[in-house]
């Protein structure tokens, strides 16, 4: 016959078990924080970030660039990204290496071209360079950023044609490039962006985009049931 455990004793054992789970959870959280704190930013990415900021005349914030290590402080928390600012993922190489996954330089009156080095930050998933005075063309090397999900280049003075290499960013969810000086029509390769949900454009590019052609990306997305928003920047 099964021996019943007194109710008080049963409740006590449940409490002990739950407390044990709680302690184990704290231990794992502390271990994760320790590993994250010991991780260092990829040296090549540190060099790139320093070069970009120097060329644009802006400085890293000590809120995320503590003790000269970029991927620290606010770069690792769950709060909104600082401006200028970065976010990092330090789970690489057994939590010993951090990679820059987000970069924001928004409305800081930055003047000049987008440095070529930026296209080597290949772990970027979110890039916001909107509302500055960026000039020059958009490099074909943007195709290196294959992890990109959110790309904002709107309200600048970029010019030339959009590179077909944008079609290589197949993980894109949102792209904004309105209120620039781009010319020509949108490349048909944008039809490869099957995860795209939002596209912000304006002016002649939008006109070309809406003209029905056999390779028109708009027609492709429409047949795939995508919800694309054409909005002025």
Buried (B, 14 or more C-beta within 10 A) or exposed (E): EEEEEEEEEEEEEEEEEEEEEEEEEEEEEEEEEEBBEEBBBBEEBBEBBEBBBEBBEBEBBEBBBBEEBBBBBBBBEEEEBBEBBBBBBBBBEEBEBBBBBBBBBBEBEBEEEBBEBBBBBEBBBBBBBBBBEBBEBBBEBBBBBEBBBBBBBBBBEBEBBBBBBBBBBEBBBBBBBBBBEBBEBBBBBBBBBEEBBBBBBBBEBBEBBEEEEEEBBBBBBEEEEBEBEBEEB
